[in-house]
Amino acid sequence: MRHAVADSLVLARRSLKRIPRQPDLLLAFTVQPVMFVLLFVYVFGGAINTPGFDYVDFLMPGIIVQTMAFGGFVTALGLSEDLRKGLIDRFRSLPMSRAAVLVGRTLADMATNLLSLAVMVAVGIAVGFSFDANLLELLAGIGLMLWFGFAFSWVFALLGLTASSPESAQSLGFIVIFPLTFASSAFVPIQSMPSWLEAFAEVNPFTVTVDAMRALWLDAPAGDSIWLALAWSTGLIAVFAPLAVSRYRRTTAA
């Protein structure tokens, strides 16, 4: 177990060391989410009614949750590229835990998600976002979002191992993530949606997590949203982590 943890940390460090050599990756972590904020606040915000909130306050938890999930694209693309280049085959010859490759990737995603989170909070404050939370609630929100991002990293890990190429991995990722993102309470109140779509949005993990963030950071009514958000993220990890590890073992055994 100790060796598996050490192997995972080494591979997480490897993934993070790529970022300075590939500055375009930083654009995905920082610039793209900022563009979403500016687009929705200054272009769409005036047309969207959010009772009880200024639109920027309503929006920022949703944009940040979306950004945490999008961080998993790096894992999907990286794993698919490593498979194509034969790097995974070289890892197989080393005395290391097979699961460490995936755990290292997903841990690296948590680190980059923390960077994205810091950037998004700074941008949000710059465009008028304000917290209504104490320090404990603020930290709980950060932890909840990192856990949510970690869960989706495992979803994307499975996609990356299943796809035939990095391009296919990216396409599959968008097919999965976009309906979940936009059919949620991230950008608009779900009550404004058609009844059939509202029913889906109510149980969408994005809606549950965004509502939990608004409860923690904006003092909105919490209901069961915080516990449901934790349950969703933990459940996704419990399902997709074993599936990804199993897929990885089958791939490397071929």
Secondary structure as a PSIPRED ss2 file (coil, helix, strand):
# PSIPRED VFORMAT (PSIPRED V4.0)

   1 M C   1.000  0.000  0.000
   2 R H   0.000  1.000  0.000
   3 H H   0.000  1.000  0.000
   4 A H   0.000  1.000  0.000
   5 V H   0.000  1.000  0.000
   6 A H   0.000  1.000  0.000
   7 D H   0.000  1.000  0.000
   8 S H   0.000  1.000  0.000
   9 L H   0.000  1.000  0.000
  10 V H   0.000  1.000  0.000
  11 L H   0.000  1.000  0.000
  12 A H   0.000  1.000  0.000
  13 R H   0.000  1.000  0.000
  14 R H   0.000  1.000  0.000
  15 S H   0.000  1.000  0.000
  16 L H   0.000  1.000  0.000
  17 K H   0.000  1.000  0.000
  18 R H   0.000  1.000  0.000
  19 I H   0.000  1.000  0.000
  20 P H   0.000  1.000  0.000
  21 R H   0.000  1.000  0.000
  22 Q C   1.000  0.000  0.000
  23 P C   1.000  0.000  0.000
  24 D H   0.000  1.000  0.000
  25 L H   0.000  1.000  0.000
  26 L H   0.000  1.000  0.000
  27 L H   0.000  1.000  0.000
  28 A H   0.000  1.000  0.000
  29 F H   0.000  1.000  0.000
  30 T H   0.000  1.000  0.000
  31 V H   0.000  1.000  0.000
  32 Q H   0.000  1.000  0.000
  33 P H   0.000  1.000  0.000
  34 V H   0.000  1.000  0.000
  35 M H   0.000  1.000  0.000
  36 F H   0.000  1.000  0.000
  37 V H   0.000  1.000  0.000
  38 L H   0.000  1.000  0.000
  39 L H   0.000  1.000  0.000
  40 F H   0.000  1.000  0.000
  41 V H   0.000  1.000  0.000
  42 Y H   0.000  1.000  0.000
  43 V H   0.000  1.000  0.000
  44 F H   0.000  1.000  0.000
  45 G H   0.000  1.000  0.000
  46 G H   0.000  1.000  0.000
  47 A H   0.000  1.000  0.000
  48 I C   1.000  0.000  0.000
  49 N C   1.000  0.000  0.000
  50 T C   1.000  0.000  0.000
  51 P C   1.000  0.000  0.000
  52 G C   1.000  0.000  0.000
  53 F C   1.000  0.000  0.000
  54 D C   1.000  0.000  0.000
  55 Y H   0.000  1.000  0.000
  56 V H   0.000  1.000  0.000
  57 D H   0.000  1.000  0.000
  58 F H   0.000  1.000  0.000
  59 L H   0.000  1.000  0.000
  60 M H   0.000  1.000  0.000
  61 P H   0.000  1.000  0.000
  62 G H   0.000  1.000  0.000
  63 I H   0.000  1.000  0.000
  64 I H   0.000  1.000  0.000
  65 V H   0.000  1.000  0.000
  66 Q H   0.000  1.000  0.000
  67 T H   0.000  1.000  0.000
  68 M H   0.000  1.000  0.000
  69 A H   0.000  1.000  0.000
  70 F H   0.000  1.000  0.000
  71 G C   1.000  0.000  0.000
  72 G C   1.000  0.000  0.000
  73 F H   0.000  1.000  0.000
  74 V H   0.000  1.000  0.000
  75 T H   0.000  1.000  0.000
  76 A H   0.000  1.000  0.000
  77 L H   0.000  1.000  0.000
  78 G H   0.000  1.000  0.000
  79 L H   0.000  1.000  0.000
  80 S H   0.000  1.000  0.000
  81 E H   0.000  1.000  0.000
  82 D H   0.000  1.000  0.000
  83 L H   0.000  1.000  0.000
  84 R H   0.000  1.000  0.000
  85 K H   0.000  1.000  0.000
  86 G C   1.000  0.000  0.000
  87 L H   0.000  1.000  0.000
  88 I H   0.000  1.000  0.000
  89 D H   0.000  1.000  0.000
  90 R H   0.000  1.000  0.000
  91 F H   0.000  1.000  0.000
  92 R H   0.000  1.000  0.000
  93 S C   1.000  0.000  0.000
  94 L C   1.000  0.000  0.000
  95 P C   1.000  0.000  0.000
  96 M C   1.000  0.000  0.000
  97 S C   1.000  0.000  0.000
  98 R C   1.000  0.000  0.000
  99 A H   0.000  1.000  0.000
 100 A H   0.000  1.000  0.000
 101 V H   0.000  1.000  0.000
 102 L H   0.000  1.000  0.000
 103 V H   0.000  1.000  0.000
 104 G H   0.000  1.000  0.000
 105 R H   0.000  1.000  0.000
 106 T H   0.000  1.000  0.000
 107 L H   0.000  1.000  0.000
 108 A H   0.000  1.000  0.000
 109 D H   0.000  1.000  0.000
 110 M H   0.000  1.000  0.000
 111 A H   0.000  1.000  0.000
 112 T H   0.000  1.000  0.000
 113 N H   0.000  1.000  0.000
 114 L H   0.000  1.000  0.000
 115 L H   0.000  1.000  0.000
 116 S H   0.000  1.000  0.000
 117 L H   0.000  1.000  0.000
 118 A H   0.000  1.000  0.000
 119 V H   0.000  1.000  0.000
 120 M H   0.000  1.000  0.000
 121 V H   0.000  1.000  0.000
 122 A H   0.000  1.000  0.000
 123 V H   0.000  1.000  0.000
 124 G H   0.000  1.000  0.000
 125 I H   0.000  1.000  0.000
 126 A H   0.000  1.000  0.000
 127 V C   1.000  0.000  0.000
 128 G C   1.000  0.000  0.000
 129 F C   1.000  0.000  0.000
 130 S C   1.000  0.000  0.000
 131 F C   1.000  0.000  0.000
 132 D C   1.000  0.000  0.000
 133 A C   1.000  0.000  0.000
 134 N C   1.000  0.000  0.000
 135 L H   0.000  1.000  0.000
 136 L H   0.000  1.000  0.000
 137 E H   0.000  1.000  0.000
 138 L H   0.000  1.000  0.000
 139 L H   0.000  1.000  0.000
 140 A H   0.000  1.000  0.000
 141 G H   0.000  1.000  0.000
 142 I H   0.000  1.000  0.000
 143 G H   0.000  1.000  0.000
 144 L H   0.000  1.000  0.000
 145 M H   0.000  1.000  0.000
 146 L H   0.000  1.000  0.000
 147 W H   0.000  1.000  0.000
 148 F H   0.000  1.000  0.000
 149 G H   0.000  1.000  0.000
 150 F H   0.000  1.000  0.000
 151 A H   0.000  1.000  0.000
 152 F H   0.000  1.000  0.000
 153 S H   0.000  1.000  0.000
 154 W H   0.000  1.000  0.000
 155 V H   0.000  1.000  0.000
 156 F H   0.000  1.000  0.000
 157 A H   0.000  1.000  0.000
 158 L H   0.000  1.000  0.000
 159 L H   0.000  1.000  0.000
 160 G H   0.000  1.000  0.000
 161 L H   0.000  1.000  0.000
 162 T H   0.000  1.000  0.000
 163 A C   1.000  0.000  0.000
 164 S C   1.000  0.000  0.000
 165 S C   1.000  0.000  0.000
 166 P H   0.000  1.000  0.000
 167 E H   0.000  1.000  0.000
 168 S H   0.000  1.000  0.000
 169 A H   0.000  1.000  0.000
 170 Q H   0.000  1.000  0.000
 171 S H   0.000  1.000  0.000
 172 L H   0.000  1.000  0.000
 173 G H   0.000  1.000  0.000
 174 F H   0.000  1.000  0.000
 175 I H   0.000  1.000  0.000
 176 V H   0.000  1.000  0.000
 177 I H   0.000  1.000  0.000
 178 F H   0.000  1.000  0.000
 179 P H   0.000  1.000  0.000
 180 L H   0.000  1.000  0.000
 181 T H   0.000  1.000  0.000
 182 F H   0.000  1.000  0.000
 183 A C   1.000  0.000  0.000
 184 S C   1.000  0.000  0.000
 185 S C   1.000  0.000  0.000
 186 A C   1.000  0.000  0.000
 187 F C   1.000  0.000  0.000
 188 V C   1.000  0.000  0.000
 189 P C   1.000  0.000  0.000
 190 I H   0.000  1.000  0.000
 191 Q H   0.000  1.000  0.000
 192 S H   0.000  1.000  0.000
 193 M C   1.000  0.000  0.000
 194 P C   1.000  0.000  0.000
 195 S H   0.000  1.000  0.000
 196 W H   0.000  1.000  0.000
 197 L H   0.000  1.000  0.000
 198 E H   0.000  1.000  0.000
 199 A H   0.000  1.000  0.000
 200 F H   0.000  1.000  0.000
 201 A H   0.000  1.000  0.000
 202 E H   0.000  1.000  0.000
 203 V H   0.000  1.000  0.000
 204 N C   1.000  0.000  0.000
 205 P H   0.000  1.000  0.000
 206 F H   0.000  1.000  0.000
 207 T H   0.000  1.000  0.000
 208 V H   0.000  1.000  0.000
 209 T H   0.000  1.000  0.000
 210 V H   0.000  1.000  0.000
 211 D H   0.000  1.000  0.000
 212 A H   0.000  1.000  0.000
 213 M H   0.000  1.000  0.000
 214 R H   0.000  1.000  0.000
 215 A H   0.000  1.000  0.000
 216 L H   0.000  1.000  0.000
 217 W H   0.000  1.000  0.000
 218 L H   0.000  1.000  0.000
 219 D C   1.000  0.000  0.000
 220 A C   1.000  0.000  0.000
 221 P C   1.000  0.000  0.000
 222 A C   1.000  0.000  0.000
 223 G C   1.000  0.000  0.000
 224 D C   1.000  0.000  0.000
 225 S H   0.000  1.000  0.000
 226 I H   0.000  1.000  0.000
 227 W H   0.000  1.000  0.000
 228 L H   0.000  1.000  0.000
 229 A H   0.000  1.000  0.000
 230 L H   0.000  1.000  0.000
 231 A H   0.000  1.000  0.000
 232 W H   0.000  1.000  0.000
 233 S H   0.000  1.000  0.000
 234 T H   0.000  1.000  0.000
 235 G H   0.000  1.000  0.000
 236 L H   0.000  1.000  0.000
 237 I H   0.000  1.000  0.000
 238 A H   0.000  1.000  0.000
 239 V H   0.000  1.000  0.000
 240 F H   0.000  1.000  0.000
 241 A H   0.000  1.000  0.000
 242 P H   0.000  1.000  0.000
 243 L H   0.000  1.000  0.000
 244 A H   0.000  1.000  0.000
 245 V H   0.000  1.000  0.000
 246 S H   0.000  1.000  0.000
 247 R H   0.000  1.000  0.000
 248 Y H   0.000  1.000  0.000
 249 R H   0.000  1.000  0.000
 250 R H   0.000  1.000  0.000
 251 T H   0.000  1.000  0.000
 252 T H   0.000  1.000  0.000
 253 A H   0.000  1.000  0.000
 254 A C   1.000  0.000  0.000
